[in-house]
Amino acid sequence: RAIKSEVSATLVRVEYKGSILGDSSKADVSPDGTAKYNFECSFECSPAGPITLQDLAQQPVLLTVIEVLQKDKKQKDKTMPLGQAVVDLLPLLQGQCSLKVSAPLYAVPASPSESLHPEAKVCRGGLEVTVCTPEPLLSAAQISSGNLLSITLEAAYSVPEAFASAGPPAGPLQNYIAALQVPVPGEQDFPLLFKNGILKLAGEKEPLPRPRKWPLDNILAPGALSIPSSFILGGPFEDEDGELNKPEDREFRTQAESRKRIVWDVERRRYLDAAAVLHLQQHILECQYWPVELCRVALAAASKGKSSKADKVRAGGDDKQISFHGVAYVNMVPLLCPGVKCIRGAFPVCSYQDSQVLEKTKRQHSAFQDLRTQLSLNKEGSWTPGTGSPSKAQKEDKEKPLIQRVRSGRAPPKTFMLPDMALGSTTLREQCLSPQQYAEAGTFLLLEIKLDKALVARRSHEELSRRIKEMIPPRPPLPPRTSGAKKAVEDYHNHVTSIAVSILEEYQELFGKQLPEQEAIDHQTLEDQKHQLCFELNTSGKYFAFKEQLKYAVVNIVREKYLKTTGFESQEQLQAFLSELYVYLVQQMHIALNQLLFEEPAPPAPPSHTTQEQLWLCAREAEFNKDYKLASLYHQQRVAQDQHKAQHWLDYGIFCLLLQDAAKAQQCFQQALSLDPHNVQSLLLCGIVAVTLQHYEEAEIFFEDACCLEPSSVVAWTLSGLFFELQTNDIQAEMDFREAKKLLQAQERSSSEAAEGEGGQEDISDGCLRSPSPAPEECTPASHGDLLLKSPTPRYSPLQKKKSFPALFSFLSSPFLPNLAPNWAAALGLMEKPSLAAPPPGSAPGQPPCSIFMKAVEFLLKANAVQFAHRALAHELLILQGRPSCAYYLALAQTYLLKEDLPRCEECLCEATKTDYINPNIWAQKGHLSYLRRDFGKAKKCYERAISFQQDPEDVHFVYLHLGSIYLEEKEHCQAKQTYLLACKSSATCLTWLGVGISCYRV
């Protein structure tokens, strides 16, 4: 369709894998530009060849529309190609038996169809093609166990100047080639070749998205090289899997994309059966790096009377010579991680050296050595490692197998270099032979390796949830009701009370509500009223209704109280039981009537005035004061008030971890998880406790489900990596750490963009880590993926001290506080005077940015998970290259404080002081350490320094409590009073108000 109206007759030629399958008969073009060919052709596909499943994966069917130029009858008709279209046969390997496509028709250069409208060439114009097979090429089992490997080489950036020079007219025609080898079971590795790289000079970047291209040479229409519905999308380089994905590489990558580069954009495919998939996994396990080789092939200029240069390129002459032989190493380990199907990134290129390649990839020879036929590298001079012509010994060595040459003591050539006669100048020769040519230029390959299905399938969230339900034992069934008898008696009392009220109402209807005077009531009158009341109840049927109402209550008492459910053996037993039952029922009736007539109902229990937040804070205070028995009581009371809230069980479990009671902590975390199966904190804490109890299979499921449930969580991926590292599964650990780093970089980018969008306002997200606080804090992060244990207590910034509590500050400034020194008021922030400004602990000038491990440490310390925290801090120390930051020392000091290792805690705090002397959290921790050592004088100085900064320490509430108690001990009652009032302002508890009361009393 959409053939130009001047074209009268056309035919279609069908080609596959370089062979012509047939030409259609000549068809006339209708006025609307349509031609009907109705042409059929076929080819055979079999494992023995010549066309195999591998060809179907990477070779399309090529359709060429040819114009037939009619001449005289004596002359033969001439033909001219108009356009070409391609049909991808990959769906045949995916289970389809038939596919119908409308293949776009692309114009051949210098043909009349180039004058077509651009939309007609791509959108409307095309060939309607149907491809079918008599039966599926692969069975369902083969499709399920097989896979498809796709490798896309996009470009080589920042190439050396000499590598991109010496082209026409200054030198011979160059062909830029890359190759890599794919492992094949039972055979030699299969080489994949990427030829005909296009040299592009400095200028605009490559557009995105852009189509991938077929690895074809016999294409007349350049547009037909594009693979249908397959595009290179690009993306942030920070999300790549290569090596140049760090923030410091941003400028270099941006500049390299607009410099000289070699562009391929070619995709090569290979079908993998079940055996090939297993072989690929085993090969990656044995050797994690794959070499991707890069070179330049020079073609000698064609002499007169011979074929042109273009013909030399297509046919592959004998004058090709390799130079600039380099190699990039691609880490294939990520493909062995669950759910990973793609690796894309920038991989640096270095000079090819056999010894280095053998050491890193265990490959004995170059991929180009296996591609001699395709490259036509038949001249021995092209393979000489040195300069000049090859010697006789070298010729003999070349004819020997590689293993034989190695055994004879002659190593294979280290690199393929250009002979002297192909070098244009001495300078160019030095550039070509320099072993650091790629390293100096910073050359890197941008490529993508993709699988249709992951080598290791990731377990679904449903499967993980099912496994977790199996691991968490269900709550035991309710025990037999021991209170059944009590409930039956209570029901009997209620029925008796209800009947008594009804009889009283009936009496009031008959005789009135006003009772006569006590002297006026005689016995005979009461008897008459009784007989009349009984008569009315019997005649109205109410008496029988009351009996029926009591009958069920009496039956329940017989069953629940006397546990009698069978018949009696004799009449005597029946009479004895009835007598006992009658006496019991009368007694209970009297009890019920007495409660109704003579006793007032007990007042309801007053509602509890202690909230969940107050109980939590009281528990934290008791923990901080080492009163673990009282803290346990508060936690249990909090759980008893609301047993269906997962956060209460989490807090109780964290407290049990502090006491190193892992079994009880596990019960609490599992209870929280059963209440809320989608709580990521519960999953992570269950995994941590499972590791502590050495239940590693359960821990793996917990961590995997956490990552599956919230894939944007930096903490979840980091903890999962720490677990797999503990299991010596370095591959999975590395992959989890990489995923966490990607997420953290994305969060930092979004935070910086948000800060720029807000006009430079300070971003209050959790991108920068503050030193962990003993009390969890509620935080709503600006981006997903940060897990913080929630706290119900509000926090106030130092700048809000006067604005939030004007009445309190007016009270503090009243005449009732005559002994309040001005400097002490300033120290507490009550007077507006300049003070030392302490930057946030994680964002001080010169400090490294927050890492994934410090994110995890923040979570772990709040969960009292010291073991995991030490592992994360060890990684942080490696990142900092032996120069720990203030946040590192603070976190390490807190771990030692939790373990009550006071000497090591003091060492860490001393080092932290050298790093950041004005950090309030350091002085708060030093105060806590001195307080535990009963050195109250030193603790007082540290606490006063901690609250003198503009930035409050994170555990300022406990600083106020300890400082206030020290003031009371030293009889500085006014200062103690003000300190406790500030603690009340932060978080009011019984201890803070008790401190205020004691201080006021002593003042």
ZIRAVEN-V248457 format. One record per backbone hydrogen bond with DSSP energy under -0.5 kcal/mol. NH is the residue of the N-H (numbers start at 1). CO is the residue of the C=O. E is the energy in kcal/mol with one decimal. If there is no record, write none. Layout:
BEGIN
nh->NH co->CO e->E
nh->NH co->CO e->E
END
This chain:
BEGIN
nh->3 co->33 e->-1.9
nh->7 co->4 e->-1.5
nh->10 co->27 e->-2.7
nh->11 co->66 e->-2.2
nh->13 co->64 e->-2.5
nh->14 co->22 e->-2.6
nh->15 co->13 e->-0.5
nh->15 co->62 e->-2.8
nh->16 co->19 e->-2.8
nh->19 co->16 e->-1.7
nh->21 co->14 e->-2.9
nh->21 co->19 e->-0.6
nh->22 co->14 e->-1.2
nh->24 co->12 e->-2.7
nh->27 co->10 e->-3.3
nh->29 co->8 e->-2.6
nh->30 co->28 e->-0.5
nh->30 co->34 e->-2.8
nh->33 co->30 e->-2.1
nh->37 co->35 e->-0.5
nh->46 co->51 e->-2.3
nh->49 co->46 e->-1.3
nh->52 co->50 e->-0.6
nh->56 co->52 e->-1.5
nh->57 co->53 e->-1.5
nh->58 co->54 e->-1.4
nh->59 co->55 e->-2.5
nh->60 co->58 e->-0.5
nh->61 co->87 e->-2.3
nh->62 co->15 e->-2.7
nh->63 co->61 e->-0.5
nh->63 co->85 e->-3.2
nh->64 co->13 e->-2.5
nh->65 co->63 e->-0.5
nh->65 co->83 e->-2.7
nh->66 co->11 e->-3.0
nh->66 co->64 e->-0.6
nh->67 co->80 e->-3.5
nh->68 co->9 e->-2.5
nh->69 co->67 e->-0.7
nh->69 co->78 e->-3.7
nh->70 co->68 e->-0.8
nh->75 co->72 e->-0.7
nh->78 co->69 e->-1.8
nh->80 co->67 e->-2.1
nh->82 co->65 e->-3.4
nh->83 co->65 e->-1.3
nh->84 co->106 e->-2.5
nh->85 co->63 e->-2.7
nh->87 co->61 e->-1.8
nh->92 co->89 e->-1.5
nh->93 co->90 e->-1.9
nh->94 co->91 e->-1.1
nh->95 co->92 e->-0.7
nh->96 co->91 e->-1.8
nh->99 co->131 e->-2.7
nh->101 co->99 e->-0.5
nh->101 co->129 e->-2.6
nh->103 co->101 e->-0.7
nh->103 co->127 e->-2.4
nh->105 co->125 e->-1.1
nh->106 co->84 e->-2.9
nh->106 co->104 e->-0.6
nh->108 co->82 e->-2.4
nh->109 co->220 e->-0.7
nh->111 co->108 e->-1.1
nh->114 co->111 e->-2.0
nh->115 co->112 e->-1.7
nh->116 co->113 e->-1.8
nh->120 co->117 e->-0.8
nh->121 co->117 e->-1.4
nh->122 co->118 e->-1.3
nh->123 co->119 e->-2.4
nh->124 co->119 e->-1.8
nh->125 co->120 e->-1.8
nh->127 co->103 e->-2.4
nh->129 co->101 e->-2.7
nh->129 co->127 e->-0.7
nh->131 co->99 e->-2.8
nh->133 co->97 e->-2.4
nh->137 co->92 e->-0.5
nh->143 co->139 e->-2.5
nh->144 co->140 e->-2.1
nh->145 co->141 e->-2.2
nh->146 co->142 e->-2.0
nh->147 co->272 e->-2.6
nh->149 co->270 e->-2.9
nh->150 co->148 e->-0.5
nh->150 co->450 e->-3.3
nh->151 co->268 e->-3.1
nh->152 co->448 e->-3.1
nh->153 co->151 e->-0.5
nh->153 co->266 e->-2.2
nh->154 co->152 e->-0.7
nh->154 co->446 e->-2.4
nh->155 co->446 e->-1.2
nh->156 co->262 e->-2.9
nh->157 co->155 e->-0.5
nh->157 co->444 e->-2.5
nh->158 co->256 e->-0.6
nh->158 co->260 e->-0.7
nh->159 co->260 e->-0.9
nh->164 co->160 e->-1.3
nh->165 co->162 e->-1.1
nh->170 co->167 e->-1.1
nh->171 co->167 e->-1.4
nh->173 co->299 e->-0.7
nh->175 co->297 e->-2.6
nh->176 co->197 e->-0.6
nh->177 co->175 e->-0.6
nh->177 co->295 e->-2.0
nh->178 co->194 e->-2.3
nh->179 co->293 e->-2.0
nh->180 co->192 e->-1.8
nh->182 co->190 e->-3.6
nh->187 co->184 e->-1.4
nh->190 co->182 e->-3.1
nh->191 co->189 e->-0.5
nh->192 co->180 e->-3.5
nh->194 co->178 e->-3.3
nh->195 co->193 e->-0.6
nh->197 co->176 e->-2.1
nh->198 co->263 e->-2.9
nh->199 co->197 e->-0.5
nh->200 co->198 e->-0.5
nh->200 co->261 e->-2.9
nh->203 co->258 e->-2.0
nh->209 co->232 e->-0.7
nh->210 co->232 e->-1.4
nh->212 co->230 e->-2.1
nh->213 co->265 e->-2.3
nh->214 co->225 e->-2.8
nh->216 co->214 e->-1.6
nh->222 co->220 e->-0.7
nh->224 co->221 e->-1.6
nh->225 co->222 e->-1.6
nh->226 co->223 e->-1.4
nh->227 co->212 e->-2.9
nh->230 co->227 e->-1.4
nh->232 co->210 e->-3.7
nh->233 co->231 e->-0.7
nh->239 co->236 e->-1.5
nh->240 co->237 e->-1.3
nh->241 co->344 e->-3.3
nh->243 co->346 e->-2.1
nh->244 co->346 e->-1.0
nh->245 co->243 e->-1.3
nh->249 co->246 e->-1.9
nh->250 co->247 e->-1.4
nh->253 co->249 e->-2.7
nh->254 co->250 e->-2.4
nh->255 co->251 e->-2.3
nh->256 co->252 e->-2.6
nh->257 co->253 e->-1.7
nh->258 co->255 e->-1.1
nh->259 co->256 e->-1.2
nh->261 co->200 e->-2.1
nh->262 co->156 e->-2.4
nh->263 co->198 e->-2.7
nh->263 co->261 e->-0.5
nh->264 co->154 e->-2.4
nh->265 co->153 e->-1.0
nh->265 co->154 e->-0.9
nh->266 co->153 e->-1.5
nh->267 co->213 e->-2.3
nh->268 co->151 e->-3.0
nh->270 co->149 e->-2.1
nh->272 co->147 e->-3.1
nh->273 co->271 e->-0.5
nh->277 co->273 e->-2.4
nh->278 co->274 e->-2.1
nh->279 co->275 e->-2.3
nh->280 co->276 e->-2.4
nh->281 co->277 e->-2.2
nh->282 co->278 e->-2.4
nh->283 co->279 e->-2.5
nh->284 co->280 e->-2.2
nh->285 co->281 e->-2.1
nh->286 co->282 e->-2.1
nh->287 co->283 e->-2.6
nh->289 co->360 e->-0.6
nh->290 co->330 e->-2.3
nh->292 co->328 e->-3.0
nh->293 co->179 e->-2.9
nh->293 co->291 e->-0.6
nh->294 co->326 e->-2.6
nh->295 co->177 e->-2.5
nh->296 co->323 e->-2.6
nh->297 co->175 e->-3.1
nh->298 co->296 e->-0.5
nh->298 co->321 e->-2.6
nh->299 co->173 e->-2.6
nh->306 co->303 e->-1.6
nh->312 co->308 e->-1.9
nh->313 co->309 e->-2.2
nh->314 co->310 e->-2.2
nh->315 co->311 e->-3.1
nh->316 co->312 e->-2.5
nh->317 co->312 e->-0.8
nh->320 co->317 e->-0.5
nh->321 co->298 e->-1.3
nh->323 co->296 e->-1.9
nh->325 co->416 e->-0.6
nh->326 co->294 e->-3.2
nh->326 co->324 e->-0.7
nh->327 co->350 e->-3.0
nh->328 co->292 e->-2.4
nh->329 co->348 e->-0.6
nh->330 co->290 e->-2.8
nh->330 co->328 e->-0.6
nh->331 co->329 e->-0.6
nh->332 co->288 e->-3.5
nh->332 co->330 e->-0.7
nh->335 co->332 e->-1.5
nh->336 co->333 e->-2.5
nh->337 co->334 e->-1.7
nh->339 co->456 e->-2.9
nh->340 co->337 e->-1.8
nh->343 co->449 e->-2.7
nh->345 co->447 e->-1.9
nh->347 co->445 e->-2.7
nh->349 co->443 e->-2.6
nh->350 co->327 e->-2.6
nh->351 co->435 e->-0.6
nh->352 co->325 e->-2.2
nh->357 co->353 e->-2.6
nh->358 co->354 e->-2.8
nh->359 co->355 e->-2.0
nh->360 co->356 e->-2.2
nh->361 co->357 e->-2.8
nh->362 co->357 e->-0.6
nh->362 co->358 e->-1.3
nh->363 co->357 e->-0.7
nh->369 co->366 e->-0.6
nh->370 co->366 e->-0.6
nh->370 co->367 e->-0.9
nh->371 co->367 e->-0.5
nh->372 co->369 e->-0.6
nh->375 co->371 e->-2.5
nh->376 co->372 e->-1.3
nh->377 co->372 e->-1.7
nh->378 co->376 e->-1.6
nh->382 co->379 e->-1.2
nh->383 co->380 e->-1.2
nh->384 co->381 e->-0.9
nh->395 co->391 e->-2.1
nh->396 co->392 e->-2.6
nh->397 co->393 e->-2.6
nh->398 co->394 e->-2.0
nh->399 co->395 e->-1.3
nh->400 co->396 e->-0.8
nh->400 co->397 e->-0.7
nh->405 co->401 e->-1.8
nh->406 co->402 e->-2.1
nh->407 co->403 e->-2.3
nh->408 co->404 e->-1.8
nh->409 co->406 e->-1.1
nh->410 co->405 e->-1.6
nh->411 co->409 e->-0.7
nh->417 co->384 e->-0.7
nh->417 co->415 e->-0.7
nh->422 co->419 e->-1.3
nh->423 co->420 e->-1.4
nh->429 co->425 e->-1.8
nh->430 co->426 e->-2.2
nh->431 co->427 e->-2.0
nh->432 co->428 e->-2.4
nh->433 co->429 e->-2.3
nh->434 co->430 e->-0.8
nh->437 co->434 e->-1.3
nh->440 co->436 e->-2.8
nh->441 co->437 e->-1.3
nh->442 co->438 e->-1.5
nh->443 co->438 e->-1.9
nh->444 co->157 e->-1.6
nh->445 co->347 e->-2.6
nh->446 co->155 e->-2.8
nh->447 co->345 e->-1.8
nh->447 co->445 e->-0.7
nh->448 co->152 e->-2.7
nh->449 co->343 e->-3.1
nh->450 co->150 e->-3.4
nh->451 co->341 e->-3.0
nh->452 co->148 e->-1.7
nh->455 co->335 e->-0.5
nh->455 co->340 e->-0.6
nh->457 co->455 e->-0.6
nh->464 co->460 e->-2.3
nh->465 co->461 e->-2.6
nh->466 co->462 e->-2.1
nh->467 co->463 e->-2.4
nh->468 co->464 e->-2.4
nh->469 co->465 e->-2.2
nh->470 co->466 e->-1.8
nh->471 co->467 e->-1.9
nh->472 co->468 e->-2.5
nh->473 co->471 e->-0.8
nh->482 co->480 e->-1.0
nh->484 co->481 e->-0.9
nh->487 co->483 e->-2.2
nh->488 co->484 e->-2.2
nh->489 co->485 e->-2.3
nh->490 co->486 e->-2.2
nh->491 co->487 e->-2.2
nh->492 co->488 e->-2.0
nh->493 co->489 e->-2.4
nh->494 co->490 e->-2.4
nh->495 co->491 e->-2.4
nh->496 co->492 e->-2.6
nh->497 co->493 e->-2.7
nh->498 co->494 e->-2.5
nh->499 co->495 e->-2.6
nh->500 co->496 e->-2.6
nh->501 co->497 e->-2.2
nh->502 co->498 e->-1.9
nh->503 co->499 e->-2.6
nh->504 co->500 e->-2.3
nh->505 co->501 e->-2.2
nh->506 co->502 e->-2.1
nh->507 co->503 e->-2.4
nh->508 co->504 e->-2.2
nh->509 co->505 e->-1.6
nh->510 co->506 e->-1.6
nh->511 co->507 e->-2.8
nh->512 co->508 e->-1.4
nh->515 co->513 e->-0.7
nh->520 co->517 e->-0.8
nh->521 co->517 e->-0.9
nh->521 co->518 e->-0.5
nh->522 co->520 e->-0.6
nh->526 co->522 e->-1.8
nh->527 co->523 e->-2.2
nh->528 co->524 e->-2.5
nh->529 co->525 e->-2.6
nh->530 co->526 e->-2.2
nh->531 co->527 e->-2.7
nh->532 co->528 e->-2.6
nh->533 co->529 e->-2.5
nh->534 co->530 e->-2.5
nh->535 co->531 e->-2.4
nh->536 co->532 e->-2.3
nh->537 co->533 e->-2.3
nh->538 co->534 e->-2.4
nh->539 co->535 e->-2.7
nh->540 co->536 e->-2.0
nh->541 co->537 e->-0.7
nh->542 co->537 e->-0.8
nh->543 co->537 e->-2.0
nh->545 co->541 e->-1.5
nh->546 co->542 e->-2.4
nh->547 co->543 e->-1.9
nh->548 co->544 e->-2.3
nh->549 co->545 e->-2.1
nh->550 co->546 e->-1.9
nh->551 co->547 e->-1.5
nh->552 co->548 e->-0.9
nh->553 co->549 e->-0.6
nh->554 co->550 e->-2.4
nh->555 co->551 e->-2.3
nh->556 co->552 e->-2.0
nh->557 co->553 e->-1.7
nh->558 co->554 e->-2.2
nh->559 co->555 e->-2.1
nh->560 co->556 e->-3.2
nh->561 co->556 e->-0.5
nh->561 co->557 e->-2.0
nh->562 co->557 e->-1.5
nh->564 co->558 e->-2.2
nh->565 co->563 e->-0.7
nh->574 co->570 e->-1.5
nh->575 co->571 e->-2.5
nh->576 co->572 e->-2.5
nh->577 co->573 e->-2.3
nh->578 co->574 e->-2.5
nh->579 co->575 e->-2.3
nh->580 co->576 e->-2.1
nh->581 co->577 e->-2.9
nh->582 co->578 e->-2.7
nh->583 co->579 e->-2.2
nh->584 co->580 e->-2.1
nh->585 co->581 e->-2.7
nh->586 co->582 e->-2.4
nh->587 co->583 e->-2.1
nh->588 co->584 e->-2.4
nh->589 co->585 e->-2.2
nh->590 co->586 e->-2.4
nh->591 co->587 e->-2.1
nh->592 co->588 e->-2.3
nh->593 co->589 e->-2.7
nh->594 co->590 e->-2.6
nh->595 co->591 e->-2.0
nh->596 co->592 e->-1.7
nh->597 co->593 e->-2.8
nh->598 co->594 e->-2.5
nh->599 co->594 e->-0.8
nh->611 co->609 e->-0.6
nh->615 co->611 e->-2.2
nh->616 co->612 e->-2.2
nh->617 co->613 e->-2.4
nh->618 co->614 e->-2.5
nh->619 co->615 e->-2.2
nh->620 co->616 e->-2.1
nh->621 co->617 e->-2.4
nh->622 co->618 e->-2.3
nh->623 co->619 e->-2.4
nh->624 co->620 e->-2.6
nh->625 co->621 e->-1.8
nh->626 co->623 e->-1.6
nh->627 co->622 e->-2.8
nh->628 co->626 e->-1.2
nh->631 co->627 e->-2.0
nh->632 co->628 e->-2.5
nh->633 co->629 e->-1.7
nh->634 co->630 e->-2.1
nh->635 co->631 e->-2.4
nh->636 co->632 e->-2.5
nh->637 co->633 e->-2.3
nh->638 co->634 e->-2.3
nh->639 co->635 e->-2.3
nh->640 co->636 e->-2.5
nh->641 co->637 e->-1.7
nh->642 co->638 e->-1.1
nh->645 co->642 e->-0.9
nh->646 co->644 e->-0.6
nh->648 co->645 e->-0.7
nh->649 co->645 e->-1.0
nh->650 co->646 e->-2.2
nh->651 co->647 e->-2.3
nh->652 co->648 e->-2.0
nh->653 co->649 e->-2.5
nh->654 co->650 e->-2.4
nh->655 co->651 e->-1.9
nh->656 co->652 e->-1.9
nh->657 co->653 e->-1.9
nh->658 co->654 e->-1.6
nh->659 co->655 e->-1.4
nh->660 co->657 e->-1.3
nh->661 co->656 e->-2.8
nh->662 co->660 e->-1.0
nh->665 co->661 e->-2.1
nh->666 co->662 e->-2.5
nh->667 co->663 e->-1.7
nh->668 co->664 e->-2.0
nh->669 co->665 e->-2.6
nh->670 co->666 e->-2.6
nh->671 co->667 e->-2.1
nh->672 co->668 e->-2.3
nh->673 co->669 e->-2.4
nh->674 co->670 e->-2.4
nh->675 co->671 e->-1.7
nh->676 co->672 e->-1.9
nh->679 co->676 e->-1.6
nh->680 co->678 e->-0.8
nh->683 co->679 e->-1.7
nh->684 co->680 e->-2.6
nh->685 co->681 e->-2.6
nh->686 co->682 e->-2.4
nh->687 co->683 e->-2.2
nh->688 co->684 e->-2.4
nh->689 co->685 e->-2.3
nh->690 co->686 e->-2.2
nh->691 co->687 e->-2.0
nh->692 co->688 e->-2.0
nh->693 co->689 e->-2.2
nh->694 co->691 e->-1.3
nh->695 co->690 e->-3.6
nh->696 co->694 e->-1.0
nh->699 co->695 e->-2.1
nh->700 co->696 e->-2.3
nh->701 co->697 e->-1.5
nh->702 co->698 e->-2.3
nh->703 co->699 e->-2.6
nh->704 co->700 e->-2.4
nh->705 co->701 e->-2.4
nh->706 co->702 e->-2.0
nh->707 co->703 e->-2.1
nh->708 co->704 e->-2.1
nh->709 co->705 e->-2.8
nh->710 co->706 e->-2.2
nh->713 co->710 e->-1.7
nh->714 co->712 e->-0.7
nh->714 co->785 e->-2.9
nh->715 co->785 e->-1.2
nh->717 co->713 e->-1.6
nh->718 co->714 e->-2.1
nh->719 co->715 e->-2.8
nh->720 co->716 e->-2.1
nh->721 co->717 e->-2.2
nh->722 co->718 e->-2.3
nh->723 co->719 e->-2.2
nh->724 co->720 e->-2.4
nh->725 co->721 e->-2.1
nh->726 co->722 e->-1.8
nh->727 co->723 e->-1.4
nh->728 co->725 e->-1.6
nh->729 co->724 e->-3.1
nh->730 co->728 e->-1.2
nh->733 co->729 e->-2.2
nh->734 co->730 e->-2.5
nh->735 co->731 e->-2.0
nh->736 co->732 e->-2.4
nh->737 co->733 e->-2.4
nh->738 co->734 e->-2.1
nh->739 co->735 e->-2.2
nh->740 co->736 e->-2.3
nh->741 co->737 e->-2.3
nh->742 co->738 e->-2.2
nh->743 co->739 e->-2.2
nh->744 co->740 e->-2.4
nh->745 co->741 e->-2.5
nh->746 co->742 e->-2.3
nh->747 co->743 e->-2.3
nh->748 co->744 e->-2.4
nh->749 co->745 e->-2.3
nh->750 co->746 e->-2.5
nh->751 co->747 e->-2.4
nh->752 co->748 e->-2.5
nh->753 co->749 e->-2.5
nh->754 co->750 e->-2.3
nh->755 co->751 e->-2.3
nh->756 co->752 e->-2.3
nh->757 co->753 e->-2.3
nh->758 co->754 e->-1.5
nh->759 co->756 e->-1.3
nh->760 co->755 e->-2.0
nh->768 co->765 e->-0.6
nh->781 co->779 e->-0.7
nh->787 co->785 e->-0.6
nh->788 co->786 e->-0.6
nh->800 co->797 e->-1.7
nh->801 co->798 e->-1.3
nh->804 co->800 e->-2.6
nh->805 co->801 e->-1.0
nh->809 co->805 e->-2.0
nh->810 co->806 e->-2.2
nh->811 co->807 e->-2.0
nh->812 co->808 e->-2.3
nh->813 co->809 e->-1.5
nh->814 co->811 e->-1.3
nh->817 co->814 e->-1.8
nh->820 co->817 e->-1.1
nh->821 co->819 e->-0.7
nh->825 co->821 e->-2.2
nh->826 co->822 e->-2.3
nh->827 co->823 e->-2.1
nh->828 co->824 e->-1.7
nh->829 co->826 e->-1.3
nh->830 co->825 e->-3.0
nh->831 co->825 e->-0.6
nh->833 co->831 e->-1.6
nh->838 co->836 e->-0.8
nh->839 co->837 e->-0.6
nh->843 co->840 e->-1.7
nh->847 co->844 e->-2.1
nh->855 co->851 e->-1.6
nh->856 co->852 e->-1.9
nh->857 co->853 e->-2.4
nh->858 co->854 e->-2.1
nh->859 co->855 e->-1.5
nh->860 co->856 e->-2.8
nh->861 co->857 e->-2.7
nh->862 co->858 e->-1.2
nh->863 co->859 e->-1.0
nh->864 co->861 e->-1.0
nh->865 co->860 e->-2.6
nh->866 co->864 e->-1.2
nh->869 co->865 e->-1.7
nh->870 co->866 e->-2.3
nh->871 co->867 e->-1.5
nh->872 co->868 e->-2.3
nh->873 co->869 e->-2.4
nh->874 co->870 e->-1.8
nh->875 co->871 e->-1.6
nh->876 co->872 e->-2.1
nh->877 co->873 e->-2.1
nh->878 co->874 e->-1.5
nh->879 co->875 e->-2.2
nh->880 co->876 e->-2.1
nh->881 co->878 e->-0.9
nh->882 co->877 e->-1.7
nh->883 co->880 e->-1.2
nh->889 co->885 e->-2.0
nh->890 co->886 e->-2.5
nh->891 co->887 e->-2.4
nh->892 co->888 e->-2.6
nh->893 co->889 e->-2.5
nh->894 co->890 e->-2.0
nh->895 co->891 e->-1.8
nh->896 co->892 e->-1.9
nh->897 co->893 e->-2.0
nh->898 co->894 e->-2.3
nh->899 co->895 e->-1.6
nh->900 co->897 e->-0.7
nh->901 co->896 e->-3.2
nh->902 co->900 e->-1.2
nh->905 co->901 e->-1.8
nh->906 co->902 e->-2.3
nh->907 co->903 e->-1.9
nh->908 co->904 e->-2.3
nh->909 co->905 e->-2.1
nh->910 co->906 e->-2.1
nh->911 co->907 e->-2.0
nh->912 co->908 e->-2.4
nh->913 co->909 e->-2.1
nh->914 co->910 e->-1.5
nh->915 co->911 e->-1.3
nh->916 co->912 e->-2.7
nh->919 co->916 e->-1.0
nh->920 co->918 e->-0.7
nh->922 co->919 e->-0.7
nh->923 co->919 e->-1.2
nh->924 co->920 e->-2.0
nh->925 co->921 e->-2.3
nh->926 co->922 e->-2.4
nh->927 co->923 e->-2.0
nh->928 co->924 e->-2.2
nh->929 co->925 e->-2.4
nh->930 co->926 e->-2.4
nh->931 co->927 e->-2.3
nh->932 co->928 e->-2.2
nh->933 co->929 e->-1.5
nh->934 co->931 e->-1.3
nh->935 co->930 e->-2.6
nh->936 co->934 e->-1.3
nh->939 co->935 e->-2.2
nh->940 co->936 e->-2.5
nh->941 co->937 e->-1.7
nh->942 co->938 e->-2.3
nh->943 co->939 e->-2.7
nh->944 co->940 e->-2.5
nh->945 co->941 e->-2.1
nh->946 co->942 e->-2.2
nh->947 co->943 e->-1.9
nh->948 co->945 e->-0.8
nh->949 co->945 e->-0.5
nh->949 co->946 e->-0.6
nh->950 co->836 e->-2.4
nh->952 co->950 e->-0.6
nh->956 co->953 e->-1.1
nh->958 co->955 e->-0.6
nh->959 co->955 e->-1.5
nh->960 co->956 e->-2.5
nh->961 co->957 e->-1.8
nh->962 co->958 e->-2.4
nh->963 co->959 e->-2.6
nh->964 co->960 e->-2.6
nh->965 co->961 e->-2.0
nh->966 co->962 e->-2.1
nh->967 co->963 e->-2.2
nh->968 co->964 e->-2.0
nh->969 co->965 e->-2.0
nh->970 co->966 e->-2.1
nh->971 co->968 e->-1.1
nh->972 co->967 e->-3.0
nh->973 co->971 e->-1.1
nh->976 co->972 e->-2.1
nh->977 co->973 e->-2.4
nh->978 co->974 e->-2.3
nh->979 co->975 e->-2.3
nh->980 co->976 e->-2.6
nh->981 co->977 e->-2.0
nh->982 co->978 e->-2.1
nh->983 co->979 e->-1.9
nh->984 co->980 e->-2.2
nh->985 co->981 e->-2.1
nh->986 co->982 e->-2.1
nh->987 co->983 e->-2.9
nh->993 co->989 e->-2.1
nh->994 co->990 e->-2.0
nh->995 co->991 e->-2.2
nh->996 co->992 e->-2.0
nh->997 co->993 e->-2.5
nh->998 co->994 e->-2.6
nh->999 co->995 e->-2.2
nh->1000 co->996 e->-2.6
nh->1001 co->997 e->-2.4
nh->1002 co->998 e->-2.3
nh->1003 co->999 e->-2.2
END
